[in-house]
Amino acid sequence: MTRARHTSENARQAKAWVNFDGRFATSPFTEANGGIRGSFNVTSVTDDGTGIYTINLTNALEDANFTVVGSAGDTITTWGDRQISAYPLTSSTCRVVTGQTATTNTYESSQCHIAIFR
């Protein structure tokens, strides 16, 4: 199977990104209410449970075949390393889960950083 290659400069740029506080008390998180510290092409982040978030895109992508990269962290050192999983993906949303490595526990992180590339 041959896959199309993106050769334009535009293909190298993030289609969306967000820096948000996963411990914020009000859902959905927005820039207006302070839950989102900064973003591009992200309307809001919905808190779907402990360590589970849905990122809502302002402008939908052409499909769900995009790449999600991110990091999560906190100032609480006893929680150890953080991991991020991204699923499911739609053209207008991305669900991310933050948790502690080597466990099945999810945790809310005060520092959540997600970028989407297509």
C-alpha positions, -999 to +999 in steps of 0.1 A: +000+000+000+013+034-010+007+062+014+005+099+003+035+119+015+030+155+027+056+176+011+043+211+019+056+232+047+021+233+061+022+195+068+050+201+093+030+224+115+007+214+144-029+214+134-039+220+171-022+222+205-033+229+241-017+235+275-042+229+302-046+222+339-061+187+343-069+195+380-091+225+371-124+225+389-147+236+361-155+215+330-152+223+302-119+240+305-115+271+284-091+299+281-118+323+293-122+304+326-085+297+331-085+259+326-066+263+293-034+282+296-029+285+259-041+268+227-044+268+190-075+253+172-089+240+205-123+253+217-123+235+251-112+204+270-139+184+287-131+165+320-146+130+315-134+116+348-102+112+368-073+117+343-096+114+312-101+144+289-117+151+256-100+178+235-126+196+213-112+211+181-124+245+168-119+234+131-123+197+123-095+179+105-102+161+072-102+127+090-091+110+122-057+099+108-036+123+129-008+119+154-011+130+190+020+138+211+020+151+246+032+151+281+017+152+315+033+161+349+027+174+383+045+188+413+035+158+435+067+137+433+052+106+449+031+099+418+061+091+397+062+092+359+032+101+338+020+087+306-005+098+280-027+076+258-048+091+230-080+073+219-105+074+203-098+100+176-124+117+155-120+145+130-131+170+157-121+154+190-093+136+207-097+118+241-065+116+262-059+097+294-031+106+319-019+080+343+011+066+362+033+042+343+034+005+354-001+008+368-037+010+356-044+041+377-054+073+360-044+106+377-052+142+370-021+162+361-018+199+366+005+201+335-011+186+304+004+194+270-010+180+238-002+186+201-019+172+170-002+168+137-018+157+104 
